[in-house]
C-alpha cells in the first residue's frame, strides 16, 4: 500500500466511445479522496450486449478477489448495454443517466442514443487538431526540438519533475493546444536569466512552481539519496526559478496540491488560450 493510503478500491471507467469523458470526470471525483489507493481499469468501446456481459464478468471477478464492490463510472447511452453493466456486483455511477433526464425535461426534447456521441469523430478538423497537438507535445517534450517553438501555442517551463510533461499531454489531448515544455537546469538557473533559446518566445512561456518538500518526494522516487533529490538542492533550484519568473514577468502557478486537470484548467484561465477542439 503506498504511503498515506488507508485502503485500496478497484475502479472501472466504461464507455461506448473512448472513455475519455468517464475517465476525466471519474478522476476529478476520485481526487477528492487522496487517502484511497484506486486501482484503475479503463474499458472503452463497449457498444454491444456481448461486450457488456464480458465486462460484467470481469467486474464480478474483481469484486470477488477484492472482497468489496468496485466503483463503476460509465458513459453508456444504449439503455440495453447500460442495464447489463448495472447487473454487475458493483457500485454503478452512471455519468449521464441522471443528467440527461433533467436536461430532456428542461429542454422538452428527447435525447438521442448515438453511441460515442461525446467524442465522436464527426468533425475531422477537430480530430486532426487533437492528434496534431498530441504529436506536437510528444515531439517537443523536455526541451527537444526547440526549433519548433514558433509553432507552439504554449511553452511550459520549470525545474525537473515539476509536472511539465503530464500537463503538456493533458492540454494537447483535452484542448487541442500545441504545448512544448522546457526544463530549466542548474546551469540555466546559475545564470539567473532565461536561456537564449527561450527569449524569442517569451510571450508563450508559462512557469510551473512546486513546493520544495513535494519536489523532494517526487525526485526521491526516481533517485533516492542523491544530491538531485536533496532538500537543499530542490530549494535552491526553486528559489532561483521563481526569481526568474518574477524578474522576467512570466506568469506562473504553484502546482503542489493540484491534479493535472486542475493545473490545466488554471493554465487555460491564466493564459487566455482558447480550446482548439470541440
ZAMIPA-718728 format. One line per field, with one value per residue: residue number from 1; residue in three letters; x, y, z of N, C-alpha, C in turn. Coordinates in Angstrom, 3 decimals. Layout:
N
n [NUM:...]
res [ALA:...]
n_x [X:...]
n_y [Y:...]
n_z [Z:...]
ca_x [X:...]
ca_y [Y:...]
ca_z [Z:...]
c_x [X:...]
c_y [Y:...]
c_z [Z:...]
***
This chain:
278
n [1:2:3:4:5:6:7:8:9:10:11:12:13:14:15:16:17:18:19:20:21:22:23:24:25:26:27:28:29:30:31:32:33:34:35:36:37:38:39:40:41:42:43:44:45:46:47:48:49:50:51:52:53:54:55:56:57:58:59:60:61:62:63:64:65:66:67:68:69:70:71:72:73:74:75:76:77:78:79:80:81:82:83:84:85:86:87:88:89:90:91:92:93:94:95:96:97:98:99:100:101:102:103:104:105:106:107:108:109:110:111:112:113:114:115:116:117:118:119:120:121:122:123:124:125:126:127:128:129:130:131:132:133:134:135:136:137:138:139:140:141:142:143:144:145:146:147:148:149:150:151:152:153:154:155:156:157:158:159:160:161:162:163:164:165:166:167:168:169:170:171:172:173:174:175:176:177:178:179:180:181:182:183:184:185:186:187:188:189:190:191:192:193:194:195:196:197:198:199:200:201:202:203:204:205:206:207:208:209:210:211:212:213:214:215:216:217:218:219:220:221:222:223:224:225:226:227:228:229:230:231:232:233:234:235:236:237:238:239:240:241:242:243:244:245:246:247:248:249:250:251:252:253:254:255:256:257:258:259:260:261:262:263:264:265:266:267:268:269:270:271:272:273:274:275:276:277:278]
res [UNK:UNK:UNK:UNK:UNK:UNK:UNK:UNK:UNK:UNK:UNK:UNK:UNK:UNK:UNK:UNK:UNK:UNK:UNK:UNK:UNK:UNK:UNK:UNK:UNK:UNK:UNK:UNK:UNK:UNK:UNK:UNK:UNK:UNK:UNK:UNK:UNK:UNK:UNK:UNK:UNK:UNK:UNK:UNK:UNK:UNK:UNK:UNK:UNK:UNK:UNK:UNK:UNK:UNK:UNK:UNK:UNK:UNK:UNK:UNK:UNK:UNK:UNK:UNK:UNK:UNK:UNK:UNK:UNK:UNK:UNK:UNK:UNK:UNK:UNK:UNK:UNK:UNK:UNK:UNK:UNK:UNK:UNK:UNK:UNK:UNK:UNK:UNK:UNK:UNK:UNK:UNK:UNK:UNK:UNK:UNK:UNK:UNK:UNK:UNK:UNK:UNK:UNK:UNK:UNK:UNK:UNK:UNK:UNK:UNK:UNK:UNK:UNK:UNK:UNK:UNK:UNK:UNK:UNK:UNK:UNK:UNK:UNK:UNK:UNK:UNK:UNK:UNK:UNK:UNK:UNK:UNK:UNK:UNK:UNK:UNK:UNK:UNK:UNK:UNK:UNK:UNK:UNK:UNK:UNK:UNK:UNK:UNK:UNK:UNK:UNK:UNK:UNK:UNK:UNK:UNK:UNK:UNK:UNK:UNK:UNK:UNK:UNK:UNK:UNK:UNK:UNK:UNK:UNK:UNK:UNK:UNK:UNK:UNK:UNK:UNK:UNK:UNK:UNK:UNK:UNK:UNK:UNK:UNK:UNK:UNK:UNK:UNK:UNK:UNK:UNK:UNK:UNK:UNK:UNK:UNK:UNK:UNK:UNK:UNK:UNK:UNK:UNK:UNK:UNK:UNK:UNK:UNK:UNK:UNK:UNK:UNK:UNK:UNK:UNK:UNK:UNK:UNK:UNK:UNK:UNK:UNK:UNK:UNK:UNK:UNK:UNK:UNK:UNK:UNK:UNK:UNK:UNK:UNK:UNK:UNK:UNK:UNK:UNK:UNK:UNK:UNK:UNK:UNK:UNK:UNK:UNK:UNK:UNK:UNK:UNK:UNK:UNK:UNK:UNK:UNK:UNK:UNK:UNK:UNK:UNK:UNK:UNK:UNK:UNK:UNK:UNK:UNK:UNK:UNK:UNK:UNK:UNK:UNK:UNK:UNK:UNK:UNK]
n_x [0.842:0.688:2.453:0.607:-1.844:-4.986:-6.659:-7.478:-9.203:-10.990:-11.598:-13.621:-13.671:-15.956:-17.065:-18.935:-17.521:-14.445:-13.862:-12.802:-14.355:-15.681:-13.422:-12.134:-14.033:-14.380:-11.763:-11.552:-13.436:-12.487:-10.124:-10.767:-10.483:-7.836:-6.590:-7.204:-6.230:-6.648:-7.357:-7.168:-9.167:-9.604:-12.048:-12.863:-15.158:-17.462:-20.042:-21.870:-24.161:-22.927:-20.266:-20.677:-21.559:-19.236:-17.637:-19.054:-18.555:-15.806:-15.793:-17.196:-15.467:-13.325:-14.587:-15.018:-12.379:-11.391:-13.070:-14.917:-17.195:-16.404:-15.991:-17.885:-17.729:-19.590:-20.283:-22.387:-24.748:-26.604:-29.464:-29.882:-27.350:-26.379:-28.076:-27.204:-24.576:-25.236:-25.999:-23.807:-21.769:-21.300:-20.713:-22.534:-22.010:-23.474:-22.641:-24.173:-26.921:-28.609:-28.275:-29.010:-31.759:-32.780:-31.977:-33.429:-36.070:-36.094:-35.495:-37.443:-37.087:-36.448:-33.640:-30.947:-29.668:-27.054:-24.258:-21.117:-21.241:-20.211:-17.510:-17.363:-15.964:-16.843:-16.234:-13.840:-11.796:-11.529:-10.753:-8.309:-6.895:-6.636:-5.041:-2.756:-1.909:-1.270:0.838:2.623:3.147:4.432:6.653:7.985:8.801:10.419:12.424:13.163:13.699:13.702:13.637:11.133:9.538:8.303:5.925:4.434:1.668:1.928:4.506:5.656:7.571:9.935:11.473:13.166:10.936:8.577:6.045:5.645:5.543:3.196:1.191:1.458:0.731:-1.925:-3.176:-2.898:-4.366:-6.963:-7.656:-6.583:-4.384:-1.206:1.536:4.720:7.461:10.004:12.846:14.369:17.657:20.244:22.462:21.263:19.864:21.887:22.774:20.817:18.918:16.738:17.212:18.861:17.546:14.895:14.140:13.177:10.585:9.218:6.681:5.090:5.644:5.069:5.198:5.738:5.522:6.570:6.284:9.144:9.282:7.478:8.679:11.049:10.015:8.994:11.291:12.822:11.613:12.616:15.453:16.650:18.369:20.187:22.028:20.485:17.907:17.902:16.878:18.104:19.113:16.771:15.386:17.144:17.048:14.346:14.015:15.669:14.431:11.929:12.686:13.521:11.083:9.687:11.358:11.400:8.799:7.056:4.157:3.133:2.457:1.765:1.844:1.677:-0.360:-2.230:-4.279:-3.649:-5.734:-6.739:-4.489:-4.233:-6.646:-6.369:-4.103:-5.120:-7.025:-5.384:-3.711:-5.393:-5.717:-7.448:-9.676:-8.999:-10.411:-13.590]
n_y [-1.198:2.196:4.942:6.658:5.915:4.572:2.424:0.126:0.349:-0.940:0.455:1.069:2.523:2.916:2.916:3.579:4.825:6.505:6.548:8.738:10.824:9.593:8.826:11.291:12.747:10.888:10.702:13.304:13.288:11.191:12.256:13.706:12.073:11.450:9.590:7.076:4.226:3.889:1.408:1.446:0.688:0.906:0.757:1.005:1.497:-0.216:-1.403:-3.354:-5.959:-8.362:-7.625:-6.085:-8.005:-9.475:-7.596:-7.322:-9.823:-9.573:-7.481:-8.698:-10.776:-9.291:-8.082:-10.291:-11.094:-8.848:-8.644:-6.686:-4.308:-3.055:0.346:1.798:3.866:5.069:6.011:5.220:5.175:3.547:2.015:-0.732:-1.897:-0.487:-1.419:-4.042:-3.706:-2.629:-4.832:-5.896:-6.816:-4.290:-0.809:1.301:4.188:6.030:8.325:9.840:9.212:10.431:13.146:13.501:12.980:15.149:17.287:16.729:17.007:19.731:20.965:19.993:18.195:15.064:12.979:11.848:8.560:8.074:6.181:6.786:9.521:11.649:11.898:11.559:11.049:13.105:15.528:16.160:18.037:18.849:16.448:15.996:18.193:17.542:15.186:16.174:18.016:16.378:14.865:16.969:17.739:15.436:15.300:17.585:17.450:17.994:19.854:19.140:19.583:22.489:24.220:24.192:25.831:28.121:27.307:26.599:26.925:27.328:27.282:25.411:25.934:24.960:23.512:20.310:17.569:18.861:18.615:19.212:17.598:15.750:17.715:19.034:16.984:16.505:18.989:19.069:16.841:17.224:19.842:20.429:22.039:23.211:22.312:22.831:21.825:22.876:22.168:23.955:23.886:23.304:24.731:26.670:28.041:29.023:31.142:32.964:33.918:33.779:31.012:31.461:30.320:30.430:33.086:34.412:33.520:34.433:35.440:33.247:31.704:29.881:29.355:26.566:26.037:24.531:23.220:22.852:20.587:18.824:18.454:17.199:14.738:13.667:13.518:11.802:9.349:8.715:9.049:8.201:9.419:10.949:13.930:15.414:14.906:16.046:18.178:20.695:21.127:21.095:23.244:25.353:25.387:25.989:28.503:29.991:29.706:30.825:33.417:34.097:33.866:36.009:38.267:38.293:38.655:36.512:34.594:32.345:29.274:27.655:24.289:22.340:21.075:20.302:18.532:17.130:17.872:20.142:21.822:22.213:23.501:25.894:26.949:27.448:29.402:31.455:32.113:32.708:31.200:29.572:26.839:24.447:22.358:20.706]
n_z [0.000:-0.957:0.655:3.146:2.145:2.970:2.299:-0.409:-3.561:-6.282:-9.505:-12.325:-15.513:-17.949:-21.318:-24.360:-26.197:-26.385:-23.686:-22.500:-21.416:-19.192:-17.751:-17.247:-15.700:-13.650:-12.506:-11.536:-9.485:-7.864:-7.010:-4.815:-2.705:-1.400:0.273:-0.489:-2.283:-5.498:-7.842:-11.117:-13.980:-17.379:-19.800:-22.957:-25.791:-25.525:-26.920:-27.509:-26.477:-25.916:-25.439:-23.180:-21.330:-21.027:-19.753:-17.364:-16.230:-15.777:-13.907:-11.789:-11.091:-10.142:-7.954:-6.325:-5.823:-4.481:-2.327:-1.993:-3.463:-6.679:-7.922:-10.493:-13.201:-15.844:-19.266:-20.916:-23.500:-24.712:-23.630:-23.188:-23.119:-20.935:-18.906:-18.675:-17.721:-15.272:-13.837:-12.695:-9.874:-8.317:-7.461:-9.202:-11.043:-13.012:-15.402:-17.185:-16.886:-14.813:-15.446:-18.165:-18.162:-16.656:-18.279:-20.602:-19.677:-19.044:-21.503:-23.113:-25.149:-26.612:-25.896:-28.063:-28.818:-29.631:-30.049:-28.571:-28.881:-27.373:-27.917:-30.610:-33.835:-35.662:-36.588:-38.618:-38.713:-36.052:-34.882:-36.197:-35.252:-32.538:-32.639:-33.926:-32.010:-29.828:-30.914:-31.284:-28.634:-27.667:-29.354:-28.655:-26.049:-22.906:-23.663:-26.232:-29.757:-30.055:-32.137:-33.153:-31.683:-32.551:-33.549:-31.401:-29.122:-26.490:-24.025:-21.516:-18.610:-16.105:-13.148:-13.136:-12.940:-12.191:-13.176:-15.855:-18.241:-18.013:-17.840:-20.281:-22.079:-21.286:-21.813:-24.586:-25.393:-24.332:-25.017:-27.465:-27.776:-28.793:-27.133:-25.826:-23.713:-21.425:-19.528:-16.934:-16.195:-13.686:-14.537:-16.189:-14.213:-12.615:-14.097:-13.736:-15.541:-18.427:-20.655:-23.797:-25.965:-25.327:-25.196:-27.636:-27.594:-25.439:-24.827:-24.919:-22.761:-19.731:-16.296:-14.100:-10.735:-7.631:-4.320:-2.186:-0.481:-1.665:-4.160:-3.408:-2.503:-4.901:-6.537:-5.005:-5.388:-7.818:-7.736:-5.096:-2.218:-3.609:-4.599:-6.320:-5.387:-2.911:-0.170:0.040:-2.547:-4.116:-2.968:-3.560:-6.401:-6.812:-5.591:-7.253:-9.778:-9.349:-8.915:-11.501:-12.894:-11.738:-12.230:-15.001:-15.615:-16.053:-16.106:-13.553:-11.735:-8.689:-8.318:-6.426:-4.830:-6.665:-9.066:-12.356:-14.027:-12.714:-12.791:-15.571:-16.227:-14.766:-16.029:-18.594:-17.934:-16.898:-19.018:-21.102:-23.347:-26.025:-26.483:-29.000:-30.009:-30.227]
ca_x [0.000:1.502:2.475:-0.510:-3.089:-5.635:-7.141:-7.478:-10.525:-10.962:-12.456:-13.739:-14.209:-16.512:-17.710:-19.139:-16.573:-13.035:-13.816:-12.143:-15.288:-15.835:-12.147:-11.863:-14.934:-14.071:-10.525:-11.818:-14.144:-11.625:-9.063:-11.236:-10.234:-6.413:-6.093:-7.611:-5.404:-7.575:-6.821:-7.967:-9.329:-10.282:-12.607:-13.595:-15.807:-18.405:-21.249:-22.742:-24.562:-21.914:-19.121:-21.092:-21.582:-17.840:-17.180:-19.701:-17.793:-14.534:-16.073:-17.585:-14.242:-12.580:-15.316:-14.761:-10.979:-11.182:-13.940:-15.754:-17.690:-15.678:-16.731:-18.004:-18.162:-19.808:-20.950:-23.086:-26.030:-27.528:-30.074:-29.739:-25.965:-26.262:-28.764:-26.337:-23.492:-25.807:-26.187:-22.534:-21.646:-20.502:-21.398:-22.612:-22.123:-23.710:-22.340:-25.176:-28.317:-29.346:-28.172:-29.746:-33.180:-33.068:-31.841:-34.547:-37.268:-35.978:-35.489:-38.618:-36.617:-35.941:-32.225:-30.580:-28.894:-25.956:-23.099:-19.866:-21.518:-19.433:-16.211:-17.440:-15.086:-17.709:-15.592:-12.496:-10.836:-11.310:-9.982:-6.945:-6.257:-6.283:-3.916:-1.582:-1.465:-0.625:2.142:3.492:3.572:5.389:7.882:8.633:8.883:11.694:13.419:13.511:13.268:13.377:13.442:9.704:8.801:7.494:4.612:3.775:0.726:2.329:5.731:5.736:8.936:10.019:12.582:12.922:9.924:7.571:4.740:5.541:5.151:1.783:0.340:1.532:-0.056:-3.341:-3.641:-2.983:-5.419:-8.286:-7.933:-6.015:-3.391:0.162:2.319:6.084:7.935:11.459:13.336:15.482:18.673:21.032:23.298:20.399:19.499:23.084:22.899:19.748:18.184:16.176:18.097:18.730:16.612:13.523:13.868:12.305:9.230:8.898:5.246:4.426:6.139:4.277:6.006:5.165:6.251:6.185:6.922:10.380:9.009:6.820:9.674:11.940:9.315:8.907:12.632:13.309:11.101:13.442:16.872:16.729:19.684:21.063:22.031:19.348:16.672:18.084:16.067:18.871:19.179:15.429:15.088:17.973:16.515:13.036:14.214:16.257:13.491:10.883:13.289:13.475:9.684:9.317:12.145:11.068:7.370:6.427:3.092:3.447:1.443:2.240:1.023:1.984:-1.539:-3.214:-4.305:-3.334:-6.920:-6.781:-3.378:-4.541:-7.723:-5.813:-3.216:-6.001:-7.606:-4.366:-3.099:-6.408:-5.717:-8.754:-9.773:-8.958:-11.255:-14.919]
ca_y [0.000:3.411:5.726:7.558:5.339:3.812:1.163:0.054:0.130:-1.067:1.403:0.828:3.563:2.164:3.799:3.070:5.572:6.439:6.532:9.952:11.569:8.871:8.866:12.654:13.050:9.964:11.113:14.542:12.920:10.354:13.102:14.244:11.053:11.159:8.514:5.788:3.758:3.421:0.525:1.917:-0.137:1.695:-0.161:1.772:0.870:-1.270:-0.988:-4.499:-6.672:-9.392:-6.959:-5.668:-9.185:-9.804:-6.627:-7.691:-10.954:-9.041:-6.723:-9.638:-11.464:-8.332:-7.918:-11.486:-11.055:-7.741:-8.746:-5.488:-3.925:-1.998:1.523:1.805:5.096:4.786:6.997:4.393:5.766:2.477:1.564:-2.182:-2.122:0.069:-2.321:-5.204:-3.264:-2.391:-6.106:-6.285:-6.667:-3.067:0.462:1.911:5.648:6.404:9.745:10.522:8.839:11.456:14.457:13.546:13.086:16.528:18.150:16.457:17.615:21.182:21.409:19.499:17.474:13.731:12.816:10.778:7.479:7.809:5.632:7.524:10.888:12.647:12.100:11.002:11.708:13.644:16.735:15.716:19.083:18.776:15.219:16.220:19.146:16.814:14.295:17.015:18.610:15.323:14.603:18.119:17.660:14.337:15.635:18.758:17.216:18.073:20.665:18.610:20.291:23.887:24.948:24.181:26.616:29.146:26.711:26.286:27.861:27.500:26.586:25.288:25.855:24.661:22.628:18.901:16.856:19.791:18.342:19.808:16.637:15.356:18.872:19.245:15.941:16.711:20.162:18.731:15.850:17.723:21.166:20.567:23.110:22.749:22.661:22.333:22.100:23.045:22.139:24.843:23.105:24.036:25.674:27.793:28.784:29.732:32.381:33.864:34.517:32.805:30.517:32.234:29.676:30.759:34.522:34.830:33.005:34.785:35.667:31.943:30.968:29.797:28.617:25.677:26.101:23.445:23.343:22.068:19.285:17.983:18.130:16.197:13.449:13.175:13.170:10.665:8.144:8.460:8.940:8.328:9.632:11.719:15.388:15.837:14.797:16.627:19.365:21.913:21.300:21.452:24.601:26.282:25.481:26.639:29.933:30.605:29.770:31.799:34.722:34.326:34.123:37.353:39.301:38.295:38.903:35.299:34.062:31.004:28.668:26.617:23.121:21.316:20.354:20.264:17.446:17.571:18.556:21.476:22.606:22.562:24.494:27.166:27.458:27.999:30.641:32.487:32.500:33.147:30.351:29.051:25.445:24.265:21.229:20.727]
ca_z [0.000:-0.995:1.883:3.363:1.652:4.028:1.745:-1.869:-4.166:-7.739:-10.223:-13.762:-16.382:-19.074:-22.288:-25.714:-27.024:-25.980:-22.216:-22.012:-20.570:-17.927:-17.041:-16.788:-14.587:-12.563:-11.848:-10.807:-8.263:-7.024:-6.451:-3.540:-1.686:-1.606:1.127:-1.050:-3.401:-6.521:-8.886:-12.252:-15.181:-18.412:-20.800:-23.973:-26.946:-25.151:-27.644:-27.774:-25.269:-25.657:-24.819:-21.840:-20.461:-20.745:-18.755:-16.103:-15.685:-15.279:-12.682:-10.736:-10.656:-9.335:-6.694:-5.521:-5.404:-3.544:-1.163:-1.936:-4.778:-7.399:-8.368:-11.951:-13.866:-17.265:-20.126:-21.902:-23.875:-25.090:-22.368:-23.020:-22.681:-19.589:-17.980:-18.450:-16.837:-13.943:-13.137:-12.084:-8.421:-8.237:-7.219:-10.526:-11.040:-14.402:-15.566:-17.995:-16.652:-14.089:-16.087:-19.430:-17.867:-16.245:-19.455:-21.503:-19.096:-19.120:-22.900:-23.807:-26.336:-26.288:-26.257:-28.988:-28.188:-30.551:-29.359:-28.731:-29.317:-26.641:-28.556:-31.954:-34.798:-36.700:-37.070:-38.983:-38.378:-34.614:-34.628:-36.676:-34.341:-31.320:-32.928:-34.198:-30.748:-29.032:-31.543:-31.013:-27.234:-27.530:-30.092:-28.061:-24.612:-22.187:-24.363:-27.551:-30.967:-29.751:-33.398:-33.475:-30.698:-33.209:-33.834:-30.132:-28.511:-25.096:-23.628:-20.067:-18.101:-14.686:-12.809:-13.418:-12.154:-11.661:-13.780:-17.195:-19.278:-17.962:-18.133:-21.734:-22.740:-20.982:-22.560:-26.010:-25.592:-23.977:-25.568:-28.808:-27.740:-29.075:-25.945:-25.644:-22.357:-21.360:-18.150:-16.594:-15.500:-12.694:-15.285:-16.561:-13.011:-12.140:-14.873:-13.270:-16.657:-19.357:-21.706:-25.038:-26.887:-24.925:-25.248:-28.738:-27.390:-24.057:-24.659:-24.854:-21.600:-18.503:-15.333:-13.093:-9.472:-6.741:-3.011:-2.087:0.140:-2.670:-5.182:-2.808:-2.504:-6.279:-7.011:-4.226:-6.033:-9.001:-7.373:-3.644:-1.645:-4.500:-4.450:-7.135:-4.606:-1.580:0.099:-0.251:-4.000:-4.590:-2.502:-4.330:-7.758:-6.799:-5.318:-8.444:-10.901:-9.020:-9.164:-12.953:-13.250:-11.287:-12.919:-16.425:-15.778:-16.586:-15.263:-13.067:-10.879:-7.776:-8.641:-5.417:-4.332:-7.752:-10.040:-13.714:-14.540:-12.104:-13.341:-16.959:-16.221:-14.307:-17.084:-19.629:-17.406:-16.696:-20.297:-22.056:-24.540:-26.388:-26.907:-30.452:-30.391:-29.608]
c_x [0.878:1.398:1.268:-1.845:-3.686:-6.167:-7.216:-8.891:-10.383:-11.975:-12.440:-14.324:-14.652:-17.251:-17.961:-18.278:-15.166:-12.833:-13.136:-13.063:-15.439:-14.569:-11.877:-12.730:-14.611:-12.835:-10.736:-12.516:-13.245:-10.514:-9.467:-10.976:-8.785:-5.875:-6.513:-6.721:-6.331:-6.843:-7.684:-7.966:-10.145:-10.742:-13.438:-14.323:-16.666:-19.764:-22.188:-23.070:-23.538:-20.703:-19.450:-21.089:-20.168:-17.273:-17.775:-18.953:-16.480:-14.729:-16.385:-16.383:-13.433:-13.246:-15.050:-13.330:-10.745:-11.965:-14.792:-16.128:-16.802:-16.600:-16.733:-18.538:-18.398:-20.497:-21.643:-24.451:-27.055:-28.135:-29.911:-28.335:-25.785:-26.921:-27.915:-25.214:-24.004:-26.073:-24.912:-22.565:-20.737:-21.368:-21.379:-22.895:-22.253:-23.572:-23.473:-26.612:-29.119:-29.368:-29.010:-31.241:-33.579:-32.983:-33.018:-35.829:-37.251:-36.113:-36.742:-38.281:-36.067:-34.479:-32.039:-29.889:-27.771:-24.723:-21.868:-20.044:-20.616:-18.082:-16.216:-16.550:-15.939:-17.102:-14.140:-11.443:-10.500:-10.453:-8.525:-6.192:-5.815:-5.043:-2.640:-1.017:-0.745:0.752:3.120:4.031:4.623:6.721:8.671:8.680:10.303:12.798:13.845:12.989:12.856:13.171:11.969:8.888:7.970:6.092:3.824:2.761:1.201:3.620:5.788:7.195:8.900:11.227:12.201:11.926:8.894:6.211:4.565:5.010:3.691:0.827:0.317:0.646:-1.545:-3.906:-3.798:-4.157:-6.806:-8.658:-7.390:-4.973:-1.998:1.085:3.701:6.447:9.451:11.910:14.473:16.454:19.409:21.926:22.499:20.128:20.677:23.260:21.844:19.035:17.657:17.242:17.829:17.682:15.158:13.159:12.969:10.841:8.699:7.397:4.461:4.767:5.157:5.037:5.200:6.085:5.740:6.897:8.133:10.131:8.381:7.813:10.652:11.296:9.270:10.272:13.205:12.820:11.972:14.903:17.035:18.174:20.639:21.023:20.827:18.055:16.776:17.249:16.816:18.944:17.832:15.081:15.870:17.408:15.204:13.134:14.736:15.232:12.354:11.404:13.269:12.053:9.309:10.055:11.796:9.582:6.623:5.353:3.473:2.429:2.100:1.305:1.107:0.790:-2.610:-3.124:-3.942:-4.515:-7.001:-5.687:-3.737:-5.615:-7.210:-4.888:-4.041:-6.569:-6.580:-3.737:-4.110:-6.420:-7.105:-8.651:-9.782:-9.887:-12.571:-15.105]
c_y [1.249:4.195:6.645:7.020:4.425:2.474:1.263:-0.206:0.068:-0.119:1.061:2.065:2.877:3.109:3.068:3.844:5.407:6.284:7.772:10.722:10.910:8.966:10.252:13.014:12.176:10.364:12.381:14.252:12.127:11.159:13.713:13.277:10.577:10.005:7.125:5.457:3.144:2.608:0.714:0.920:0.673:0.760:0.641:0.871:-0.347:-0.896:-2.146:-5.204:-7.741:-8.788:-6.552:-6.847:-9.621:-8.880:-6.943:-8.840:-10.482:-8.283:-7.670:-10.419:-10.556:-8.131:-9.089:-11.486:-10.005:-7.898:-7.515:-5.073:-2.860:-0.809:1.536:3.150:4.758:5.944:6.264:4.997:4.724:1.894:0.070:-2.537:-1.635:-0.841:-3.545:-4.840:-3.086:-3.673:-6.561:-6.057:-5.478:-1.897:1.220:3.408:6.114:7.910:10.491:10.349:9.931:12.792:14.552:13.693:14.505:17.489:17.978:17.111:19.132:21.689:20.990:18.758:16.128:13.607:11.749:9.681:7.077:7.379:6.473:8.980:11.913:12.911:11.494:11.776:12.176:14.897:16.402:16.758:19.059:17.564:15.406:17.164:18.457:15.950:15.095:17.597:17.588:14.998:15.740:18.054:16.578:14.672:16.759:18.677:17.424:18.788:20.163:19.529:21.741:24.718:25.007:25.086:27.733:28.635:26.407:27.358:28.245:26.717:26.586:25.184:25.617:23.797:21.192:18.310:17.785:19.635:18.852:18.823:16.219:16.506:19.152:18.254:16.170:17.894:19.854:17.804:16.429:19.040:21.367:21.663:22.526:23.243:22.014:22.530:22.043:23.046:23.130:24.080:23.962:25.073:26.900:28.684:29.557:31.074:33.416:34.592:33.410:32.298:31.263:31.649:30.024:32.226:34.948:34.433:33.357:34.934:34.356:31.172:31.005:28.893:27.734:25.682:24.983:23.644:22.423:20.678:18.318:17.546:17.080:14.814:12.840:12.719:11.966:9.349:7.739:8.212:9.184:8.516:10.460:13.206:15.979:15.861:15.433:17.893:20.635:22.186:21.749:22.885:25.646:26.487:26.261:28.131:30.652:30.753:30.740:33.214:35.085:34.637:35.573:38.430:39.412:38.554:37.729:34.810:32.656:30.564:27.628:25.416:22.033:20.462:20.191:18.986:18.011:18.329:19.984:22.372:23.108:23.636:25.862:27.782:28.109:29.343:31.767:32.971:33.046:32.338:29.769:27.593:25.362:23.154:21.305:19.527]
c_z [0.000:0.306:1.954:2.884:2.716:3.532:0.223:-2.378:-5.679:-8.368:-11.706:-14.437:-17.667:-20.011:-23.597:-26.702:-26.485:-24.480:-21.642:-21.061:-19.207:-17.094:-16.456:-15.586:-13.385:-11.793:-11.020:-9.476:-7.316:-6.362:-5.110:-2.382:-1.777:-0.777:0.656:-2.242:-4.446:-7.588:-10.132:-13.409:-16.190:-19.523:-21.808:-24.974:-26.577:-25.735:-27.964:-26.462:-24.903:-24.948:-23.385:-20.870:-20.084:-19.669:-17.385:-15.433:-15.073:-13.967:-11.525:-10.198:-9.742:-7.970:-5.757:-4.982:-4.322:-2.243:-0.952:-3.355:-5.422:-7.674:-9.887:-12.418:-15.330:-17.962:-21.261:-22.216:-24.295:-23.812:-22.120:-22.530:-21.243:-18.555:-17.663:-17.493:-15.411:-13.165:-12.430:-10.574:-8.134:-7.807:-8.537:-10.428:-12.485:-14.561:-16.251:-17.511:-15.952:-14.801:-17.349:-19.185:-17.496:-17.422:-20.403:-20.997:-19.259:-20.546:-23.656:-25.082:-25.901:-26.709:-27.323:-28.196:-29.128:-29.778:-29.639:-29.087:-28.639:-27.265:-29.959:-32.904:-35.972:-37.304:-37.369:-38.633:-36.886:-34.258:-35.033:-35.739:-33.059:-31.542:-33.168:-32.901:-29.871:-29.595:-31.242:-29.581:-27.030:-28.191:-29.428:-26.538:-24.094:-22.965:-25.723:-28.656:-30.694:-31.012:-33.791:-32.563:-31.324:-33.514:-32.564:-29.749:-27.113:-24.848:-22.105:-19.640:-16.594:-14.414:-13.157:-12.426:-11.513:-12.336:-15.191:-18.231:-19.174:-18.253:-19.629:-22.472:-22.513:-21.764:-24.041:-26.275:-25.372:-24.650:-26.980:-28.906:-27.972:-27.952:-26.004:-24.175:-22.304:-19.906:-17.942:-15.705:-14.474:-13.372:-15.701:-15.349:-12.439:-12.844:-14.489:-14.400:-17.556:-20.321:-23.010:-25.970:-26.563:-25.123:-26.409:-28.536:-25.998:-23.820:-24.559:-23.582:-20.431:-17.541:-14.399:-11.876:-8.568:-5.408:-2.923:-1.503:-0.857:-3.741:-4.668:-2.861:-3.901:-6.776:-6.266:-4.820:-7.211:-8.639:-5.876:-3.185:-2.478:-4.152:-5.169:-6.327:-3.225:-1.406:-0.282:-1.747:-4.553:-4.199:-3.292:-5.728:-7.783:-6.495:-6.557:-9.558:-10.606:-9.219:-10.637:-13.395:-12.919:-12.077:-14.393:-16.677:-16.378:-15.616:-14.813:-12.025:-9.978:-7.886:-7.576:-5.017:-5.405:-8.571:-11.409:-14.314:-14.004:-12.663:-14.731:-17.041:-15.796:-15.353:-18.189:-19.174:-17.355:-17.999:-21.292:-23.338:-24.769:-26.826:-28.434:-30.931:-29.646:-28.719]
***
